[in-house]
Structure formats: structure tokens, C-alpha cells
């Protein structure tokens, strides 16, 4: 039903218009069963404000630590980052800045 190129073939001049037709029957869809319990839309996001803040800080620290270890492992190269202004790239920029701060990275020396 979604492929419409078959109709184009019928309209092509000089093309034999006999096609084999195979009838099929599709069973009716069964209704979706109702869930027996409530399902949380965001199961990994704590509802309590204090837990949420703690979880976000833990995630941020994990990103900082991972990036810092990687940069040290490859010899603290010059870094570049593209920022679109979206949430993902903004978070990436914040993580990079905090990581470089934690590594006591000298901006003036690396700009040369």
C-alpha cells in the first residue's frame, strides 16, 4: 500500500497491463491489553529535588573524570569543540571547561 511505483508501471505506454493478483487476508488487530500497574515515564530521574541534584552532580563528575583521564592519557593535546547552542553541546562545553579547570590547563600556553 505504501509503494506507489506499481501504478506508474500501469501508465507506461506499451507495457503489458496484466499483473498476477494474489488475494490476502489480514487478521484484525487485537486491542492492546491494559497495563496492570503504573509505569514511570522517567524511571531513572529521581522525583525528590535533593536526589535529583545529587544524581546530576554525580553524572557531571563522572563525565569530568572520564574526559580528564582521557586527555591526560593522550598527553593533554589542544582541544576544540563545536557548539550549536543546543543542550547537548552546551553540556559538552561545560564538561570540557570544568575538566580543563580541574587539570589546571594553561589557556595562554595552549593557544600558541
Secondary structure, DSSP 8 states (H G I E B T S, - for coil): ----HHHHHHHSTT---------------------SS---TTTTS-SSHHHHHHHHHHHHHHHHHHHHHHHHHTT---------SSHHHHHHHHHHHHHHHHTT--HHHHT-
